Amino acid sequence: MNLVSIAHDYVIEVIGEDKFNELCEKYAGHTLYFPKKRNPFNTTNERNEWIFKAFMSGRGYEFIANEVGLQRDTVIRIIKECTKTKKESLK
């Protein structure tokens, strides 16, 4: 997990001063975790199929990784697995 420091002014700008003060009162001294954006896919297979189709349509690894919230290496591995599976299904 990477720790990132965010300026107080930025947090106040995003959520407002009242909510910022409320968070400080309740969680002062704690580390807060913000999850990645919600995955729009219902299943891993659905996600992997989208990744493969995006790659086949010319999207790059970095673009795909950012879209689905995965590491670039993971996207490459998924594309290789999908390619292998599709080749085997053609036999």
HUZIMO-V402457 format. One record per residue. N is the residue number from 1. RES is the residue in one small letter. PHI is phi in degrees with one decimal (999 if undefined). NEAR is the number of other C-alpha atoms within 10 Angstrom. Layout:
# HUZIMO-V402457
{{N:RES:PHI:NEAR} {N:RES:PHI:NEAR}}
This chain:
# HUZIMO-V402457
{{1:m:999:4} {2:n:-89.5:4} {3:l:-94.9:8} {4:v:-125.6:6} {5:s:-96.4:6} {6:i:-115.8:8} {7:a:-62.1:8} {8:h:-55.5:10} {9:d:-59.2:11} {10:y:-66.2:10} {11:v:-62.0:13} {12:i:-62.0:14} {13:e:-62.6:10} {14:v:-78.5:10} {15:i:-110.0:10} {16:g:93.3:12} {17:e:-67.3:14} {18:d:-62.2:10} {19:k:-67.3:13} {20:f:-61.2:16} {21:n:-63.1:13} {22:e:-63.3:11} {23:l:-61.7:12} {24:c:-62.2:12} {25:e:-62.2:10} {26:k:-83.4:9} {27:y:-122.9:11} {28:a:-54.8:11} {29:g:88.6:8} {30:h:-98.4:8} {31:t:-96.0:8} {32:l:-99.3:10} {33:y:-113.0:8} {34:f:-111.6:6} {35:p:-69.5:6} {36:k:-64.5:9} {37:k:-59.5:9} {38:r:-62.0:8} {39:n:-74.0:12} {40:p:-78.7:9} {41:f:-95.9:12} {42:n:-78.5:8} {43:t:-137.4:10} {44:t:-64.1:10} {45:n:-61.8:11} {46:e:-63.3:12} {47:r:-62.0:16} {48:n:-63.5:18} {49:e:-65.0:15} {50:w:-62.2:15} {51:i:-58.9:23} {52:f:-63.0:21} {53:k:-64.2:14} {54:a:-63.0:16} {55:f:-65.6:17} {56:m:-66.6:11} {57:s:-88.6:9} {58:g:104.1:8} {59:r:-71.3:13} {60:g:-84.7:14} {61:y:-58.0:19} {62:e:-63.0:14} {63:f:-59.6:13} {64:i:-61.9:20} {65:a:-58.1:17} {66:n:-66.2:12} {67:e:-66.0:12} {68:v:-104.0:19} {69:g:72.0:14} {70:l:-118.4:13} {71:q:-73.5:13} {72:r:-55.6:16} {73:d:-61.8:12} {74:t:-66.6:12} {75:v:-61.3:23} {76:i:-60.5:19} {77:r:-61.9:11} {78:i:-63.0:17} {79:i:-63.1:21} {80:k:-62.3:13} {81:e:-64.4:14} {82:c:-63.9:18} {83:t:-61.0:13} {84:k:-62.3:11} {85:t:-62.5:11} {86:k:-67.7:11} {87:k:-64.4:10} {88:e:-66.5:9} {89:s:-73.5:8} {90:l:-82.8:6} {91:k:-74.0:5}}
